[in-house]
């Protein structure tokens, strides 16, 4: 089983039935696996804050949601994270490609990496950083935590997790 299939298996095991995604090369395998899974409604989004709104609608409609996105858009999601997900105590697991760290091939991605963890910490969003594929063994517990606490969590996956790019 590929790491992308393992991730999707954990989503299904935790009753995540709605996933919205924003395109990302590193997360392409997960996006393809989500799209192919019959138990998950996949709705691609144009922007991350739009995707969070879609997740809110899914949550209010009785489905457990997740968003798959890049860290480079954390800045544009701050208002949505605070005034929607946190204010209304909405659980939102965020699988985030952590662009800009070791083995990152695109130089302009590095700048947001400097700010990502600090912004998430300022918002009091629990953050987990996957460096190696064995770290994904924690995903099941992280998903259980977010739905138990009714709060967003960030799961950062860097290029070393995906085997470099």
Phi, psi and omega in degrees: 000131179288164179297324178295317178294323177297317179299312181295324176300318177294324177299311181296319179297337179257020175061027174282113187248358181223124178228130172248145184226151170242135187307139177201130181301314182298324184267008183303321179295320178293315180300316178297319181292323176296313181301324184278344186278127184289341182268002182239128171276120180253124177235105176297146179241153177280326182221156184295319180292328174297317178299323178294324175295320176297319178296322178297317178297319178297317180298315179293335177272005174095010179251141174283125184256168170208150173241142177243122190204176174262153176290341182295347179254009179304321182302320182280353181260355187302312181300317180294318179299319184281309189275346179247292187292314182283317182300318182266011177051052181264124175290133179213097171289132180241109174273114191237124171287123184268083183284145173105006179255198182307140181070011175286123182273351185248113187301321184292345178287338186296328184297316181289333178300328179296331187255342189305303184295323179294319179295315178297321178295319179298329179273001182058039177262118177303136186231132179237136185243116178266115178261325181231156187299333177296337178297335180295346176297341179275350187302317180304313180294322179296316179295318177299320180298312183297322180282333175289319184272345186055055177213158178288150171226149179250128175245104183271129178238115183267179184297330178293326176298319182274002178088024183079170181232000000 
